[in-house]
Amino acid sequence: MIRKIIMGTAWMMVSLGLYAQNNEMLTDKDKIIVTISAYTARGELAELKDALNRGLDVGLTVSEAREILVHLYAYTGFPRSLNGLMTLMNVLEERKTQGKKDVEGREASPIVDTGDTYERGRKTLEKLSGVPQPKPAKGYGEFAPRIDQFLKEHLFADVFDSDVLDYKTRELVTLSALAALNGTEAQLKGHLKLGKNTGWTDRELTEIIEMASAIKGIDPIHPKGEQKLPDTRFTGDAYLTPLLARDTTNNFAMGSVYFERNARTHWHTHPRGQVLIVTAGEGLYQEEGKPAQRIRKGEIVNIPARVRHWHGASAHSPMTHIGITNYVGEKGVDWYEAVTDEQFDKANSEGKR
């Protein structure tokens, strides 16, 4: 059983009615755009490099990747955008030396409407929001007219006029960046409405925010740990930080396990069960014969005794959890075969939220 603890942006999503139950799911390309945008916003360049490689592998064109990083300067600042562009340049150079041929993609169409730039931007924002936009914007626009001018003329005119990315994709990029940052809840709430107006469903918006928020939460409470767990029991790279050894008072042991992206346990059971407390990132938990479930920071998994199961990071995010393992005599776990790549891929694509 998984117990959810709803905090932060999740409360916002509930208040906006975004936990609707329907079947829309993000595509692989959508998911990698979320990941690229979130890692750019966070300034985590090693992870961004990996995400850009995966994006190009699933069909993202060079011009699309470049435009995503350019778009993000308006929401994350020039330093994050420039660092992202430099990372993309390095990725492309490395892929070229590896013999990979990436699709360049098309350039932006020439701007036809060369009229008043402020008015172009104001009309674009009206299309996105579905409500009239006064000149200047109320509140901040009256207090600081220049920022209103920059937003209308540059962001919603110059940047949005580039049709390398459509409005819907631009909102995907924006939402992912805002959800990955701290202190941007007000802006995120506004862009959730724009996201709906550009065609994202409630289900898709939920998935976008959950994915990006998981990336925001990958800094673990406990250090990564130096004890790499053995390949005979784990697939991929997983590291243990021991927290509490079993003793005469407590018949259980505690440890924090950090899973790199795609890392997971083998199938196993516990004679008296186990409790997992997810402290960072996004992972997967699956009992044999049941659908996999996604687990995130703040969630608790109560694993029954003698039930075959596995758990680990998702394909899109590292994950850290504390494991509390109960013992019967000297035994706390029985190990079985590895989770196959096919089983893991299916869990990632079908995992319940």
Secondary structure, DSSP 8 states (H G I E B T S, - for coil): -EE----THHHHHHHTT----------HHHHHHHHHHHHHHHT-HHHHHHHHHHHHHTT--HHHHHHHHHHTHHHH-HHHHHHHHHHHHHHHHHHHHTT---------------S-HHHHHHHHHHHHHSS---SS-TTHHHH-HHHHHIIIIIIIIIITT-TTS-HHHHHHHHHHHHHHSSS-HHHHHHHHHHHHHTT--HHHHHHHHHHHHHHHT-S-SS---SEE--TTTEES-EEEEEEE---SS-SEEEEEEEE-TT-EE-SEE-TT-EEEEEEEEEEEEEETTS--EEEETT-EEEE-TT--EEEEE-SS--EEEEEEEE-BTTB--EE-----HHHHHHHHHH-B-
